[in-house]
């Protein structure tokens, strides 16, 4: 039996932040269904302790080989589920965290520099303590993983730690390490300043540290390129990185890949169907419907249920919708510059003034400037009754929103893959996307709508086109919705993607040599 370990700081159902949570959970389920022994390793955040302690068992307690991390014991709590084993690593830097990557309102302390929505001040320590703890756990228990798949920069130093630190010499000789790049943007790679403090935090031999350098930064992805196989979450994003088209956002990382001829595999993300197929009752009160046959009665009912849910939770809602029969545009995700939120706000503001047939719901959290602008739009235009801003993620409401909406707007400046477009297509909600990165999988006029920022008609023109189609040609939209649903079923289920792309990549990847000390 093949055995795989997935390393991530988030996973759906446990620690939820961005799209990584969906990928990790759905990958794990799909590997297990294909007969792989599947393990997932998560940090034990403070907010997870009650849930984990109630369900999991303490498997191991030990100390770290890292001199700065050995003051407190490491604990690993395990939970065996039907399809996988979850390992929760209890380490000091995660104990007081109520969020995944950023300060929540509960743990914010502005006087101490802990501002709601900003990254943790000890992020680099958290990342490295997590990676060292995993390696210590394996080493102490004589576990030599067959395949390790690390998700993003949070796990990208681990191959170098396991392969090159003298404490583990010879232990991981047969392990195949791979790293999946979810976002290669500046800062998203979790790169650290090249300073004495951060070199000591990394605690690797000097030749290995030099291998990590990209300009004046210790870069986890650069490190991983020497000790692991690399892939990105879409074919087109890999092409953008290696061709220079993404250099504005990724800095010199793309140039590093090109100049050093680093192999970079591009594999489109999939989607798990267990809890996203509208033909099933996805949650109590969620009416099923079948996009493949054009049966939209349940979708229509979802809008009424969404309205009721919103009326029952007024504390979460900013703004007002007075006529729910108008064309509903939605956005759900992170409020960051990368996601094109400035363009989204411009669209909403212009539409609220000029297009009375459109209504908008945005469910998102993130950068303060975007939260404030959306709050202003919702409150300043409240008399129009055409916009809601929900400044919190709530799973049940999000599912209803995807099912209830007519269109999903994704104006990302760059997008490594995109998952919300797949979720929307399953629900008969057509995506409107900026044609970049993984969003090129949305076929304009076939499974959704796309535009280029540099050519007409742009986002506003496509928005007007969808509004007119909703008024005058719903037959075309119905056909597109059915086509989009069928396309996801055929091309984007995780078991197929693993069999056709991931498993060949993982199993055929070369063994990387131990670096000479």
C-alpha positions as CSV (number, residue, x, y, z in Angstrom):
1,X,0.0,0.0,0.0
2,X,1.2,3.5,-0.8
3,X,1.4,5.9,2.0
4,X,1.2,9.7,1.8
5,X,1.5,12.5,4.4
6,X,-0.2,15.9,3.6
7,X,1.2,18.8,5.5
8,X,-0.9,22.0,5.9
9,X,-1.8,24.8,8.2
10,X,-5.5,24.5,7.3
11,X,-8.1,21.9,6.4
12,X,-11.8,22.1,5.9
13,X,-13.7,21.1,9.0
14,X,-10.8,21.9,11.3
15,X,-8.8,25.0,10.5
16,X,-10.5,27.1,7.7
17,X,-9.1,30.2,6.0
18,X,-8.7,30.1,2.2
19,X,-8.9,27.6,-0.7
20,X,-6.1,25.5,0.8
21,X,-8.6,24.0,3.3
22,X,-10.7,22.6,0.5
23,X,-7.8,21.2,-1.5
24,X,-6.3,19.4,1.5
25,X,-9.5,17.8,2.7
26,X,-10.6,16.8,-0.8
27,X,-7.2,15.5,-1.8
28,X,-7.0,13.4,1.4
29,X,-10.4,11.9,0.8
30,X,-9.5,11.1,-2.8
31,X,-6.1,9.5,-2.0
32,X,-7.8,7.3,0.6
33,X,-10.5,6.2,-1.9
34,X,-7.8,5.3,-4.3
35,X,-6.4,2.9,-1.7
36,X,-3.6,5.1,-0.3
37,X,-2.9,5.2,3.5
38,X,-3.5,8.9,4.1
39,X,-2.2,11.1,6.9
40,X,-2.8,14.8,7.4
41,X,-0.7,16.9,9.8
42,X,-2.2,20.1,11.2
43,X,-1.0,22.5,13.9
44,X,-3.0,22.4,17.1
45,X,-4.3,26.0,17.2
46,X,-5.6,27.3,20.5
47,X,-9.1,27.5,19.1
48,X,-8.9,23.8,18.2
49,X,-7.9,22.4,21.6
50,X,-11.4,21.7,23.0
51,X,-12.5,19.8,19.8
52,X,-9.2,17.9,19.4
53,X,-8.9,17.0,23.1
54,X,-12.5,15.7,23.0
55,X,-12.0,13.4,20.0
56,X,-8.3,12.6,19.6
57,X,-5.7,10.7,21.6
58,X,-2.3,11.7,22.8
59,X,0.1,9.6,20.8
60,X,3.5,11.1,21.5
61,X,5.3,13.6,23.6
62,X,8.9,14.6,22.9
63,X,11.3,17.5,22.3
64,X,12.8,19.1,19.2
65,X,16.2,18.9,17.7
66,X,16.0,22.6,17.2
67,X,17.8,24.3,20.2
68,X,15.3,27.2,20.3
69,X,12.3,25.0,20.2
70,X,13.2,22.4,22.9
71,X,12.1,24.4,26.0
72,X,8.5,23.0,25.8
73,X,7.5,19.4,24.9
74,X,5.9,18.7,21.5
75,X,2.8,16.7,21.6
76,X,1.1,14.8,18.7
77,X,-2.6,14.0,19.1
78,X,-4.1,11.6,16.5
79,X,-7.6,10.9,15.3
80,X,-8.4,8.0,13.1
81,X,-11.3,8.7,10.7
82,X,-12.9,6.4,8.2
83,X,-10.7,7.6,5.3
84,X,-7.6,9.1,6.9
85,X,-5.6,9.7,10.1
86,X,-5.3,13.3,11.4
87,X,-2.2,14.3,13.4
88,X,-2.4,17.5,15.4
89,X,1.0,18.9,16.5
90,X,0.8,20.8,19.7
91,X,3.6,23.4,19.8
92,X,3.9,26.6,21.9
93,X,3.6,29.2,19.1
94,X,0.1,28.0,18.1
95,X,-1.3,27.7,21.6
96,X,-2.7,31.2,21.9
97,X,-3.9,31.6,18.3
98,X,-7.7,32.1,17.6
99,X,-7.1,32.5,13.9
100,X,-5.2,30.7,11.1
101,X,-2.9,33.4,9.7
102,X,-4.1,36.7,11.1
103,X,-5.2,38.3,14.4
104,X,-8.9,38.0,15.1
105,X,-10.9,40.5,17.0
106,X,-10.5,38.2,20.1
107,X,-6.7,38.2,20.1
108,X,-6.0,41.6,18.7
109,X,-4.0,44.1,20.8
110,X,-3.2,47.2,18.8
111,X,-0.9,48.6,21.5
112,X,1.3,45.5,21.1
113,X,1.2,45.7,17.3
114,X,-1.4,42.9,17.0
115,X,-4.0,44.5,14.6
116,X,-7.1,42.6,13.5
117,X,-6.7,41.2,10.0
118,X,-2.9,41.5,9.9
119,X,-0.5,38.6,10.0
120,X,0.9,37.2,13.2
121,X,4.1,38.9,14.4
122,X,5.6,35.4,15.1
123,X,4.5,33.9,11.7
124,X,8.0,32.7,10.8
125,X,8.5,31.0,14.1
126,X,5.1,29.4,13.8
127,X,6.0,28.0,10.3
128,X,9.4,26.7,11.3
129,X,8.3,25.3,14.7
130,X,5.6,23.4,12.9
131,X,8.0,22.0,10.3
132,X,10.6,21.0,12.8
133,X,8.0,19.4,15.1
134,X,6.8,17.2,12.2
135,X,10.3,16.1,11.4
136,X,11.0,15.4,15.1
137,X,7.9,13.3,15.4
138,X,8.8,11.2,12.4
139,X,12.4,10.8,13.6
140,X,11.6,9.9,17.2
141,X,9.0,7.3,16.1
142,X,11.1,5.8,13.3
143,X,8.6,6.9,10.7
144,X,10.1,7.2,7.2
145,X,7.2,8.5,5.0
146,X,7.0,7.2,1.5
147,X,5.5,10.3,0.0
148,X,5.2,13.8,1.6
149,X,3.1,16.6,0.0
150,X,3.6,20.0,1.6
151,X,1.0,22.7,0.9
152,X,2.5,26.1,0.3
153,X,5.4,27.9,1.9
154,X,4.3,26.9,5.4
155,X,5.7,23.4,4.7
156,X,8.4,24.2,2.1
157,X,11.4,24.3,4.3
158,X,10.7,20.9,5.7
159,X,12.4,18.9,2.9
160,X,15.7,20.7,3.5
161,X,15.3,20.3,7.3
162,X,14.7,16.5,6.9
163,X,17.4,15.9,4.3
164,X,20.2,18.1,5.5
165,X,20.2,18.7,9.2
166,X,22.8,16.4,10.9
167,X,20.4,15.2,13.5
168,X,18.3,13.4,10.9
169,X,21.2,12.2,8.7
170,X,20.3,9.1,6.7
171,X,16.8,8.8,8.1
172,X,14.8,10.1,5.1
173,X,16.8,8.6,2.3
174,X,13.8,7.0,0.6
175,X,11.2,9.7,1.2
176,X,9.9,11.5,-1.8
177,X,9.2,15.1,-0.9
178,X,6.9,17.3,-3.0
179,X,5.6,20.9,-2.5
180,X,2.4,22.3,-4.0
181,X,2.6,26.1,-4.6
182,X,-0.8,27.6,-3.9
183,X,0.4,31.2,-4.3
184,X,3.9,32.3,-5.4
185,X,3.1,36.0,-4.8
186,X,5.5,38.2,-2.7
187,X,4.8,37.5,0.9
188,X,2.6,34.5,0.2
189,X,5.7,32.3,-0.2
190,X,6.5,33.0,3.5
191,X,9.9,34.3,2.7
192,X,12.0,35.6,5.6
193,X,14.5,38.4,5.7
194,X,18.1,37.2,5.5
195,X,19.1,38.3,9.0
196,X,21.1,36.6,11.8
197,X,17.9,36.1,13.8
198,X,16.1,34.4,10.9
199,X,19.1,32.3,10.0
200,X,19.2,31.1,13.6
201,X,15.5,30.4,13.4
202,X,16.0,28.3,10.3
203,X,18.9,26.5,11.9
204,X,20.3,24.7,8.9
205,X,23.9,24.3,7.8
206,X,25.4,27.3,6.1
207,X,25.6,25.8,2.6
208,X,21.9,24.9,2.8
209,X,21.0,28.4,4.0
210,X,22.8,29.8,1.0
211,X,20.7,27.6,-1.2
212,X,17.6,29.2,0.2
213,X,18.6,32.7,-0.7
214,X,16.7,34.8,-3.3
215,X,18.2,38.3,-3.2
216,X,18.0,39.3,0.5
217,X,15.4,36.7,1.5
218,X,15.4,33.2,2.8
219,X,12.8,31.7,0.5
220,X,11.0,28.4,1.3
221,X,10.1,27.7,-2.3
222,X,13.7,28.3,-3.4
223,X,14.8,25.9,-0.7
224,X,12.2,23.3,-1.8
225,X,13.4,23.4,-5.4
226,X,16.7,21.8,-4.2
227,X,15.1,19.0,-2.2
228,X,11.7,18.4,-3.5
229,X,9.5,18.3,-6.6
230,X,7.4,21.5,-7.2
231,X,4.0,21.9,-8.7
232,X,1.4,24.7,-8.9
233,X,-2.3,24.5,-8.6
234,X,-3.0,25.1,-12.2
235,X,-1.4,24.5,-15.6
236,X,-1.7,28.2,-16.7
237,X,-0.2,29.5,-13.4
238,X,2.9,27.4,-13.9
239,X,3.2,28.8,-17.4
240,X,2.8,32.4,-16.1
241,X,5.5,31.9,-13.5
242,X,8.0,30.3,-15.9
243,X,7.4,32.7,-18.8
244,X,7.7,35.9,-16.8
245,X,4.1,36.9,-17.1
246,X,3.6,36.9,-13.4
247,X,6.9,38.6,-12.4
248,X,5.1,41.8,-11.3
249,X,3.4,39.7,-8.5
250,X,6.0,37.0,-7.8
251,X,9.1,39.2,-7.9
252,X,12.3,37.4,-8.9
253,X,11.0,33.9,-8.1
254,X,9.9,33.3,-11.7
255,X,13.3,34.4,-12.9
256,X,14.9,32.0,-10.5
257,X,12.8,29.2,-11.9
258,X,13.7,30.1,-15.5
259,X,17.4,30.7,-15.0
260,X,17.9,27.5,-13.0
261,X,15.6,25.5,-15.2
262,X,13.6,24.2,-12.2
263,X,11.0,21.7,-13.2
264,X,7.6,23.1,-12.3
265,X,4.5,20.9,-12.9
266,X,1.1,22.6,-13.4
267,X,-1.9,20.6,-12.3
268,X,-5.4,22.1,-12.1
269,X,-7.1,21.8,-8.7
270,X,-10.1,19.6,-8.5
271,X,-13.2,19.8,-6.3
272,X,-14.8,17.3,-3.9
273,X,-18.3,16.4,-4.7
274,X,-19.5,14.9,-1.3
275,X,-20.7,18.2,0.1
276,X,-20.9,20.3,-3.0
277,X,-23.2,18.3,-5.3
278,X,-26.6,20.1,-5.4
279,X,-28.4,16.9,-6.4
280,X,-27.9,15.9,-2.8
281,X,-29.4,17.5,0.3
282,X,-26.1,19.2,1.4
283,X,-27.5,20.3,4.7
284,X,-30.8,20.3,6.6
285,X,-33.2,22.6,4.8
286,X,-31.1,22.8,1.6
287,X,-33.4,21.8,-1.2
288,X,-31.6,19.6,-3.8
289,X,-31.8,20.5,-7.5
290,X,-30.3,19.1,-10.7
291,X,-28.5,21.4,-13.1
292,X,-27.9,18.6,-15.5
293,X,-31.6,18.5,-16.4
294,X,-32.3,22.2,-16.0
295,X,-34.4,21.7,-12.9
296,X,-33.9,25.0,-11.0
297,X,-36.8,24.8,-8.6
298,X,-34.5,24.1,-5.7
299,X,-32.2,26.9,-6.7
300,X,-35.0,29.3,-6.6
301,X,-36.0,28.1,-3.2
302,X,-32.4,28.5,-2.0
303,X,-32.8,32.3,-2.6
304,X,-35.8,32.4,-0.3
305,X,-34.0,30.4,2.3
306,X,-31.0,32.7,2.1
307,X,-33.2,35.7,2.6
308,X,-34.7,34.0,5.7
309,X,-31.2,33.2,7.1
310,X,-30.1,36.8,6.6
311,X,-33.2,38.1,8.4
312,X,-32.4,35.8,11.3
313,X,-28.8,37.0,11.6
314,X,-28.9,40.8,11.4
315,X,-25.8,41.3,13.5
316,X,-23.7,39.9,10.6
317,X,-25.3,41.9,7.9
318,X,-24.6,45.4,6.6
319,X,-26.9,46.9,4.0
320,X,-30.3,45.8,2.7
321,X,-31.9,44.1,-0.2
322,X,-35.5,45.0,-0.8
323,X,-36.2,43.1,-4.0
324,X,-34.8,39.6,-4.1
325,X,-36.1,38.9,-7.7
326,X,-33.5,41.0,-9.3
327,X,-30.3,39.6,-10.8
328,X,-28.0,38.6,-7.9
329,X,-24.2,39.0,-8.2
330,X,-22.0,37.5,-5.5
331,X,-18.4,37.4,-4.3
332,X,-17.0,35.2,-1.5
333,X,-13.4,35.1,-0.4
334,X,-10.5,37.1,0.9
335,X,-10.4,40.9,0.7
336,X,-6.9,41.5,-0.7
337,X,-5.4,43.4,-3.6
338,X,-4.6,40.1,-5.3
339,X,-8.3,39.2,-5.5
340,X,-9.1,42.4,-7.4
341,X,-11.3,43.8,-4.7
342,X,-10.8,47.4,-5.8
343,X,-12.2,46.5,-9.2
344,X,-15.1,44.7,-7.5
345,X,-15.9,47.8,-5.4
346,X,-15.8,50.1,-8.4
347,X,-18.2,47.8,-10.3
348,X,-20.6,47.7,-7.4
349,X,-20.5,51.5,-6.9
350,X,-21.2,52.2,-10.6
351,X,-23.9,49.5,-10.8
352,X,-25.7,50.8,-7.7
353,X,-26.1,54.1,-9.5
354,X,-26.7,53.1,-13.1
355,X,-28.2,49.5,-13.2
356,X,-31.2,49.1,-10.9
357,X,-31.8,45.5,-12.0
358,X,-28.7,44.2,-10.2
359,X,-28.3,43.3,-6.6
360,X,-25.0,42.4,-4.8
361,X,-23.9,40.2,-1.9
362,X,-20.3,40.1,-0.7
363,X,-19.3,37.7,2.0
364,X,-15.7,38.3,2.8
365,X,-13.0,39.4,5.4
366,X,-9.5,40.7,4.9
367,X,-7.7,44.0,4.5
368,X,-9.2,46.8,6.5
369,X,-9.3,49.3,3.7
370,X,-11.5,47.0,1.6
371,X,-13.7,46.1,4.5
372,X,-14.2,49.8,5.2
373,X,-15.0,50.5,1.5
374,X,-17.6,47.7,1.3
375,X,-19.1,48.8,4.6
376,X,-19.4,52.4,3.2
377,X,-21.0,51.1,0.0
378,X,-23.5,49.0,1.9
379,X,-24.5,51.7,4.3
380,X,-24.3,54.7,2.0
381,X,-26.6,53.0,-0.6
382,X,-28.9,51.4,1.9
383,X,-31.9,53.3,0.7
384,X,-31.5,51.6,-2.7
385,X,-31.9,48.2,-1.1
386,X,-29.6,46.4,-3.5
387,X,-26.4,45.4,-1.6
388,X,-25.4,43.3,1.4
389,X,-21.9,43.0,2.9
390,X,-21.4,40.0,5.2
391,X,-18.1,40.6,7.0
392,X,-17.8,37.0,8.2
393,X,-17.6,33.5,6.7
394,X,-20.5,31.3,7.8
395,X,-20.6,28.0,6.0
396,X,-24.3,27.3,5.8
397,X,-25.0,30.8,4.6
398,X,-22.1,30.6,2.1
399,X,-23.6,27.4,0.6
400,X,-27.0,29.0,0.2
401,X,-25.3,32.1,-1.4
402,X,-23.6,30.0,-4.0
403,X,-26.8,28.2,-4.8
404,X,-29.0,31.4,-4.8
405,X,-26.9,33.7,-6.9
406,X,-27.1,34.2,-10.7
407,X,-23.4,35.2,-11.2
408,X,-20.1,35.0,-9.3
409,X,-17.7,37.9,-9.9
410,X,-14.0,37.0,-9.6
411,X,-11.9,40.0,-10.8
412,X,-8.5,38.7,-9.5
413,X,-5.4,40.5,-10.4
414,X,-3.8,37.1,-10.5
415,X,-5.2,33.7,-9.5
416,X,-3.1,30.6,-9.1
417,X,-6.1,28.4,-9.6
418,X,-9.5,29.4,-8.3
419,X,-12.0,27.2,-6.6
420,X,-15.0,29.4,-6.1
421,X,-15.6,29.3,-9.9
422,X,-15.9,25.5,-9.7
423,X,-18.2,25.7,-6.6
424,X,-20.4,28.2,-8.4
425,X,-20.6,26.2,-11.6
426,X,-21.9,23.2,-9.7
427,X,-24.6,25.3,-8.3
428,X,-25.7,26.8,-11.6
429,X,-24.1,30.1,-10.8
430,X,-22.0,31.3,-13.8
431,X,-18.6,32.9,-13.0
432,X,-17.4,36.2,-14.4
433,X,-13.6,36.0,-14.3
434,X,-10.5,38.0,-15.1
435,X,-8.8,35.8,-17.7
436,X,-5.6,35.1,-15.7
437,X,-3.9,32.1,-14.0
438,X,-6.2,29.1,-13.3
439,X,-9.3,31.1,-14.2
440,X,-8.7,30.4,-17.9
441,X,-10.5,27.2,-17.3
442,X,-13.7,29.2,-17.4
443,X,-14.6,29.2,-21.1
444,X,-16.1,32.5,-22.2
445,X,-19.7,32.1,-23.4
446,X,-19.6,28.4,-22.7
447,X,-19.1,27.7,-18.9
448,X,-19.1,31.3,-17.8
449,X,-17.8,34.7,-18.9
450,X,-14.2,36.1,-19.0
451,X,-12.5,39.3,-19.8
452,X,-9.1,40.8,-20.2
453,X,-8.3,44.0,-18.3
454,X,-6.3,45.3,-21.2
455,X,-9.0,44.9,-23.9
456,X,-12.7,45.9,-24.2
457,X,-15.2,45.3,-23.0
458,X,-13.5,44.6,-19.6
459,X,-15.3,43.8,-16.4
460,X,-18.0,46.5,-16.8
461,X,-18.8,45.4,-20.3
462,X,-19.1,41.8,-19.3
463,X,-21.3,42.7,-16.4
464,X,-23.7,44.6,-18.7
465,X,-23.7,41.6,-21.1
466,X,-24.8,39.2,-18.3
467,X,-27.4,41.6,-17.1
468,X,-28.9,41.8,-20.6
469,X,-28.8,38.1,-21.1
470,X,-30.7,37.7,-17.8
471,X,-33.3,40.0,-19.1
472,X,-33.7,38.7,-22.6
473,X,-32.1,35.3,-23.2
474,X,-32.4,33.0,-20.3
475,X,-32.4,30.0,-22.6
476,X,-28.8,30.7,-23.4
477,X,-27.9,31.1,-19.8
478,X,-29.7,27.9,-18.9
479,X,-27.7,26.0,-21.5
480,X,-24.5,27.5,-20.2
481,X,-25.3,26.5,-16.6
482,X,-26.0,22.9,-17.6
483,X,-22.8,22.9,-19.7
484,X,-20.7,24.3,-16.8
485,X,-22.1,21.7,-14.4
486,X,-21.3,18.8,-16.8
487,X,-17.8,20.2,-17.3
488,X,-17.0,20.2,-13.6
489,X,-18.3,16.6,-13.2
490,X,-16.3,15.4,-16.2
491,X,-13.0,17.2,-15.7
492,X,-12.6,18.4,-12.1
493,X,-13.3,15.6,-9.7
494,X,-10.3,14.9,-7.5
495,X,-10.1,11.1,-8.0
496,X,-9.6,11.7,-11.7
497,X,-7.1,14.4,-11.2
498,X,-5.1,12.3,-8.8
499,X,-5.0,9.3,-11.1
500,X,-4.2,11.2,-14.2
501,X,-1.8,13.9,-12.9
502,X,-0.8,13.8,-9.2
503,X,0.0,10.1,-8.8
504,X,2.3,10.0,-11.9
505,X,4.0,13.2,-10.7
506,X,4.5,12.0,-7.1
507,X,5.7,8.5,-8.0
508,X,7.9,9.4,-11.0
509,X,9.6,12.4,-9.3
510,X,13.3,11.9,-8.9
511,X,15.0,11.2,-5.6
512,X,16.9,14.3,-4.5
513,X,20.4,13.8,-3.1
514,X,21.4,14.7,0.4
515,X,23.4,18.0,0.3
516,X,27.0,17.6,1.3
517,X,27.9,19.3,4.6
